[in-house]
Amino acid sequence: MLSRFMPLPAKAAGCILSVAFLMSNANAQDAGRYQLEKTENGYVRLDTRTGALSICRLEAEQLVCKMATEDREAYEDDITDLSKRVKALEEKIANIEPQVSRHQGFPSEDDFERSMSYMERFMRRFMDIAKSFDRQTQDPAEPDNPGKT
């Protein structure tokens, strides 16, 4: 309610401060996410959220981290599994495509005649129903004859 009385620069400053506060909270939460342990060859980094291990070393005054061997093997196993699944799906699609193309085009003469026969029967029955409704509205005094169809 007070915001409508605040000048525009004050509103913008309030928005900027809110965003800065949220970003500082996010950084504070991530500060304890990783634990570094010194080793003979560099460092080992533990992600406390996921449990993933990374091997790190200093290069040009920067810490460069790579996946640990077990993580790398699991990653490569996932890629192999996904590649197999993609190949199986591609084979299924290849088998389905000829069936789809075979069904495209015009129906055979027998299929056409059968469809027309169904349509003709449908139309005849529909017209009979329409005529019976028409007769009922013209002659409401006549009793229904159960023997008539």
PASEBA-1860 file (N, C-alpha, C; in nm, 3 decimals):
! residues 149
1> MLSRFMPL> 0.082/-0.117/0.000/0.000/0.000/0.000/0.087/0.125/0.000 ~ 0.198/0.122/0.073/0.288/0.236/0.075/0.362/0.252/-0.056 ~ 0.374/0.144/-0.132/0.453/0.149/-0.255/0.396/0.247/-0.356 ~ 0.268/0.271/-0.353/0.213/0.365/-0.451/0.250/0.509/-0.418 ~ 0.290/0.536/-0.292/0.332/0.670/-0.252/0.482/0.691/-0.265 ~ 0.558/0.583/-0.289/0.703/0.594/-0.298/0.742/0.642/-0.436 ~ 0.844/0.729/-0.445/0.890/0.771/-0.578/0.957/0.654/-0.650 ~ 0.963/0.661/-0.781/1.016/0.553/-0.864/1.160/0.516/-0.828
9> PAKAAGCI> 1.254/0.610/-0.808/1.391/0.570/-0.772/1.396/0.491/-0.641 ~ 1.309/0.523/-0.546/1.307/0.449/-0.420/1.259/0.306/-0.443 ~ 1.162/0.288/-0.531/1.114/0.154/-0.564/1.225/0.072/-0.629 ~ 1.297/0.134/-0.722/1.406/0.064/-0.790/1.515/0.025/-0.691 ~ 1.547/0.115/-0.599/1.649/0.085/-0.499/1.604/-0.030/-0.410 ~ 1.476/-0.031/-0.375/1.423/-0.140/-0.294/1.433/-0.274/-0.364 ~ 1.403/-0.276/-0.495/1.414/-0.399/-0.573/1.558/-0.447/-0.579 ~ 1.651/-0.354/-0.601/1.793/-0.391/-0.610/1.842/-0.449/-0.478
17> LSVAFLMS> 1.803/-0.386/-0.367/1.844/-0.436/-0.236/1.785/-0.574/-0.208 ~ 1.661/-0.597/-0.250/1.598/-0.728/-0.230/1.673/-0.836/-0.306 ~ 1.708/-0.808/-0.431/1.781/-0.906/-0.513/1.918/-0.932/-0.453 ~ 1.987/-0.827/-0.409/2.119/-0.844/-0.349/2.111/-0.928/-0.222 ~ 2.007/-0.907/-0.142/1.990/-0.985/-0.020/1.968/-1.133/-0.052 ~ 1.882/-1.161/-0.150/1.856/-1.300/-0.188/1.981/-1.367/-0.241 ~ 2.060/-1.295/-0.321/2.183/-1.354/-0.376/2.283/-1.382/-0.265 ~ 2.293/-1.294/-0.165/2.387/-1.318/-0.056/2.344/-1.438/0.026
25> NANAQDAG> 2.213/-1.458/0.043/2.165/-1.577/0.114/2.198/-1.703/0.036 ~ 2.180/-1.701/-0.096/2.211/-1.818/-0.178/2.359/-1.851/-0.169 ~ 2.446/-1.749/-0.175/2.590/-1.773/-0.163/2.626/-1.825/-0.025 ~ 2.558/-1.776/0.079/2.586/-1.823/0.214/2.547/-1.969/0.228 ~ 2.439/-2.011/0.164/2.396/-2.150/0.172/2.493/-2.240/0.097 ~ 2.547/-2.195/-0.017/2.639/-2.276/-0.095/2.780/-2.277/-0.037 ~ 2.808/-2.188/0.058/2.944/-2.178/0.112/2.988/-2.309/0.176 ~ 2.900/-2.380/0.242/2.937/-2.506/0.307/2.910/-2.629/0.223
33> RYQLEKTE> 2.880/-2.610/0.097/2.844/-2.724/0.013/2.963/-2.815/-0.016 ~ 3.079/-2.759/-0.041/3.196/-2.838/-0.079/3.298/-2.839/0.035 ~ 3.363/-2.954/0.050/3.473/-2.966/0.146/3.597/-3.006/0.069 ~ 3.707/-2.936/0.091/3.834/-2.965/0.025/3.929/-3.030/0.124 ~ 3.995/-3.134/0.078/4.098/-3.202/0.158/4.226/-3.205/0.077 ~ 4.336/-3.165/0.138/4.467/-3.164/0.072/4.518/-3.307/0.061 ~ 4.574/-3.341/-0.056/4.638/-3.471/-0.077/4.778/-3.447/-0.130 ~ 4.851/-3.556/-0.157/4.987/-3.543/-0.210/4.988/-3.480/-0.348
41> NGYVRLDT> 4.886/-3.510/-0.430/4.882/-3.464/-0.569/4.794/-3.341/-0.590 ~ 4.731/-3.291/-0.488/4.642/-3.177/-0.505/4.536/-3.177/-0.397 ~ 4.411/-3.180/-0.439/4.299/-3.175/-0.345/4.193/-3.275/-0.389 ~ 4.109/-3.313/-0.292/3.989/-3.391/-0.319/3.872/-3.305/-0.272 ~ 3.774/-3.287/-0.359/3.658/-3.205/-0.326/3.537/-3.295/-0.308 ~ 3.467/-3.279/-0.196/3.346/-3.355/-0.166/3.227/-3.262/-0.175 ~ 3.130/-3.300/-0.257/3.004/-3.225/-0.264/2.916/-3.280/-0.152 ~ 2.891/-3.199/-0.050/2.817/-3.248/0.067/2.669/-3.272/0.037
49> RTGALSIC> 2.618/-3.218/-0.072/2.478/-3.243/-0.109/2.462/-3.375/-0.182 ~ 2.550/-3.402/-0.278/2.534/-3.522/-0.362/2.627/-3.635/-0.324 ~ 2.734/-3.605/-0.252/2.833/-3.706/-0.217/2.933/-3.732/-0.327 ~ 2.929/-3.654/-0.435/3.021/-3.674/-0.547/3.161/-3.626/-0.509 ~ 3.261/-3.703/-0.553/3.401/-3.667/-0.530/3.464/-3.619/-0.658 ~ 3.549/-3.517/-0.645/3.623/-3.466/-0.760/3.769/-3.453/-0.719 ~ 3.857/-3.479/-0.813/4.000/-3.462/-0.790/4.039/-3.326/-0.845 ~ 4.106/-3.245/-0.762/4.140/-3.108/-0.801/4.290/-3.087/-0.792
57> RLEAEQLV> 4.340/-2.996/-0.876/4.481/-2.956/-0.868/4.493/-2.810/-0.908 ~ 4.601/-2.751/-0.866/4.623/-2.609/-0.896/4.688/-2.595/-1.032 ~ 4.629/-2.515/-1.117/4.684/-2.484/-1.249/4.674/-2.333/-1.267 ~ 4.788/-2.268/-1.283/4.794/-2.122/-1.303/4.716/-2.050/-1.193 ~ 4.740/-2.090/-1.071/4.679/-2.031/-0.952/4.527/-2.044/-0.948 ~ 4.474/-2.146/-1.018/4.331/-2.176/-1.013/4.314/-2.322/-0.979 ~ 4.210/-2.353/-0.905/4.180/-2.490/-0.869/4.094/-2.551/-0.980 ~ 4.146/-2.655/-1.047/4.075/-2.722/-1.156/4.035/-2.860/-1.106
65> CKMATEDR> 3.905/-2.890/-1.112/3.854/-3.017/-1.058/3.797/-3.103/-1.170 ~ 3.822/-3.234/-1.159/3.769/-3.333/-1.254/3.701/-3.443/-1.175 ~ 3.610/-3.514/-1.240/3.539/-3.621/-1.172/3.634/-3.728/-1.124 ~ 3.599/-3.789/-1.011/3.676/-3.902/-0.961/3.655/-4.021/-1.052 ~ 3.743/-4.120/-1.044/3.739/-4.236/-1.134/3.606/-4.309/-1.125 ~ 3.555/-4.331/-1.004/3.428/-4.404/-0.991/3.314/-4.326/-1.055 ~ 3.314/-4.194/-1.034/3.210/-4.112/-1.095/3.221/-4.115/-1.246 ~ 3.342/-4.113/-1.296/3.365/-4.116/-1.440/3.315/-4.247/-1.499
73> EAYEDDIT> 3.343/-4.358/-1.431/3.296/-4.488/-1.480/3.144/-4.495/-1.480 ~ 3.081/-4.445/-1.373/2.935/-4.444/-1.367/2.878/-4.357/-1.478 ~ 2.942/-4.244/-1.503/2.900/-4.153/-1.609/2.910/-4.221/-1.745 ~ 3.021/-4.289/-1.770/3.039/-4.359/-1.898/2.942/-4.476/-1.910 ~ 2.913/-4.545/-1.799/2.813/-4.652/-1.802/2.676/-4.598/-1.839 ~ 2.641/-4.482/-1.784/2.513/-4.419/-1.819/2.508/-4.385/-1.967 ~ 2.617/-4.333/-2.020/2.621/-4.299/-2.163/2.606/-4.424/-2.248 ~ 2.673/-4.533/-2.210/2.662/-4.659/-2.283/2.519/-4.710/-2.280
81> DLSKRVKA> 2.457/-4.707/-2.162/2.319/-4.753/-2.148/2.224/-4.669/-2.234 ~ 2.242/-4.538/-2.230/2.157/-4.450/-2.310/2.178/-4.471/-2.459 ~ 2.301/-4.497/-2.499/2.328/-4.524/-2.641/2.257/-4.650/-2.687 ~ 2.255/-4.753/-2.602/2.184/-4.877/-2.637/2.035/-4.852/-2.650 ~ 1.980/-4.772/-2.558/1.837/-4.742/-2.563/1.802/-4.663/-2.688 ~ 1.886/-4.567/-2.725/1.862/-4.488/-2.847/1.866/-4.579/-2.969 ~ 1.962/-4.670/-2.974/1.972/-4.761/-3.088/1.848/-4.849/-3.098 ~ 1.800/-4.901/-2.984/1.680/-4.985/-2.984/1.558/-4.905/-3.032
89> LEEKIANI> 1.546/-4.782/-2.989/1.434/-4.698/-3.033/1.442/-4.666/-3.182 ~ 1.562/-4.641/-3.231/1.579/-4.615/-3.374/1.541/-4.737/-3.456 ~ 1.573/-4.858/-3.407/1.535/-4.980/-3.478/1.384/-4.997/-3.479 ~ 1.318/-4.965/-3.366/1.172/-4.974/-3.361/1.109/-4.879/-3.461 ~ 1.161/-4.758/-3.468/1.108/-4.658/-3.562/1.128/-4.705/-3.705 ~ 1.243/-4.763/-3.733/1.271/-4.812/-3.868/1.173/-4.922/-3.906 ~ 1.132/-5.006/-3.810/1.036/-5.112/-3.838/0.894/-5.058/-3.852 ~ 0.862/-4.950/-3.784/0.728/-4.893/-3.790/0.707/-4.814/-3.919
97> EPQVSRHQ> 0.807/-4.744/-3.966/0.792/-4.657/-4.084/0.743/-4.731/-4.208 ~ 0.793/-4.852/-4.241/0.739/-4.920/-4.360/0.591/-4.954/-4.345 ~ 0.547/-4.987/-4.223/0.406/-5.019/-4.202/0.319/-4.896/-4.224 ~ 0.365/-4.782/-4.180/0.289/-4.658/-4.197/0.278/-4.623/-4.344 ~ 0.387/-4.633/-4.417/0.384/-4.597/-4.559/0.300/-4.695/-4.639 ~ 0.291/-4.820/-4.595/0.211/-4.920/-4.664/0.062/-4.886/-4.654 ~ 0.020/-4.824/-4.543/-0.121/-4.793/-4.521/-0.161/-4.659/-4.581 ~ -0.069/-4.586/-4.634/-0.103/-4.457/-4.694/-0.158/-4.479/-4.834
105> GFPSEDDF> -0.237/-4.385/-4.881/-0.292/-4.395/-5.016/-0.441/-4.424/-5.012 ~ -0.498/-4.459/-5.127/-0.640/-4.484/-5.138/-0.674/-4.626/-5.094 ~ -0.798/-4.646/-5.045/-0.839/-4.782/-5.007/-0.863/-4.867/-5.131 ~ -0.862/-4.997/-5.111/-0.889/-5.088/-5.223/-1.037/-5.074/-5.261 ~ -1.071/-5.130/-5.377/-1.210/-5.122/-5.426/-1.305/-5.194/-5.330 ~ -1.263/-5.309/-5.276/-1.347/-5.383/-5.180/-1.370/-5.302/-5.053 ~ -1.264/-5.239/-5.003/-1.278/-5.156/-4.883/-1.373/-5.038/-4.908 ~ -1.361/-4.980/-5.025/-1.448/-4.868/-5.061/-1.594/-4.912/-5.066
113> ERSMSYME> -1.621/-5.025/-5.132/-1.758/-5.074/-5.145/-1.816/-5.110/-5.008 ~ -1.737/-5.170/-4.922/-1.782/-5.206/-4.788/-1.818/-5.078/-4.710 ~ -1.736/-4.976/-4.721/-1.762/-4.849/-4.653/-1.891/-4.786/-4.704 ~ -1.910/-4.790/-4.835/-2.031/-4.732/-4.893/-2.154/-4.809/-4.849 ~ -2.143/-4.942/-4.836/-2.255/-5.024/-4.790/-2.294/-4.985/-4.647 ~ -2.196/-4.968/-4.560/-2.224/-4.924/-4.423/-2.293/-4.787/-4.424 ~ -2.241/-4.697/-4.505/-2.297/-4.563/-4.511/-2.441/-4.566/-4.563 ~ -2.466/-4.649/-4.663/-2.601/-4.659/-4.719/-2.699/-4.712/-4.614
121> RFMRRFMD> -2.659/-4.816/-4.540/-2.745/-4.870/-4.435/-2.770/-4.766/-4.326 ~ -2.668/-4.694/-4.290/-2.683/-4.589/-4.189/-2.783/-4.484/-4.236 ~ -2.769/-4.438/-4.360/-2.857/-4.333/-4.412/-3.002/-4.382/-4.422 ~ -3.022/-4.507/-4.465/-3.158/-4.561/-4.475/-3.225/-4.565/-4.337 ~ -3.153/-4.615/-4.239/-3.209/-4.621/-4.103/-3.237/-4.481/-4.050 ~ -3.146/-4.390/-4.074/-3.164/-4.254/-4.026/-3.288/-4.191/-4.091 ~ -3.305/-4.211/-4.220/-3.421/-4.155/-4.291/-3.550/-4.218/-4.240 ~ -3.549/-4.350/-4.210/-3.668/-4.415/-4.153/-3.705/-4.353/-4.019
129> IAKSFDRQ> -3.606/-4.326/-3.936/-3.633/-4.263/-3.806/-3.690/-4.123/-3.826 ~ -3.631/-4.048/-3.918/-3.680/-3.912/-3.945/-3.823/-3.915/-3.996 ~ -3.856/-4.011/-4.084/-3.993/-4.022/-4.136/-4.091/-4.058/-4.025 ~ -4.051/-4.145/-3.934/-4.142/-4.183/-3.826/-4.168/-4.063/-3.734 ~ -4.069/-3.981/-3.709/-4.090/-3.859/-3.630/-4.183/-3.764/-3.704 ~ -4.166/-3.755/-3.835/-4.250/-3.667/-3.916/-4.395/-3.713/-3.911 ~ -4.417/-3.846/-3.920/-4.552/-3.901/-3.913/-4.616/-3.876/-3.777 ~ -4.537/-3.886/-3.672/-4.592/-3.864/-3.537/-4.635/-3.719/-3.519
137> TQDPAEPD> -4.565/-3.626/-3.577/-4.603/-3.485/-3.563/-4.724/-3.450/-3.650 ~ -4.743/-3.521/-3.763/-4.856/-3.493/-3.851/-4.984/-3.557/-3.799 ~ -4.976/-3.680/-3.748/-5.094/-3.754/-3.702/-5.078/-3.790/-3.554 ~ -5.089/-3.696/-3.463/-5.071/-3.729/-3.322/-5.188/-3.809/-3.267 ~ -5.305/-3.806/-3.332/-5.422/-3.877/-3.281/-5.415/-4.026/-3.307 ~ -5.339/-4.071/-3.408/-5.330/-4.213/-3.440/-5.254/-4.286/-3.330 ~ -5.307/-4.399/-3.283/-5.232/-4.476/-3.182/-5.113/-4.545/-3.249 ~ -5.010/-4.564/-3.172/-4.891/-4.633/-3.225/-4.925/-4.777/-3.251
145> NPGKT> -4.881/-4.828/-3.363/-4.901/-4.968/-3.398/-4.770/-5.041/-3.371 ~ -4.766/-5.127/-3.269/-4.639/-5.193/-3.236/-4.590/-5.285/-3.345 ~ -4.673/-5.326/-3.439/-4.631/-5.414/-3.546/-4.558/-5.340/-3.657 ~ -4.571/-5.208/-3.659/-4.507/-5.128/-3.762/-4.363/-5.097/-3.726 ~ -4.282/-5.089/-3.829/-4.143/-5.048/-3.807/-4.110/-4.934/-3.898
END
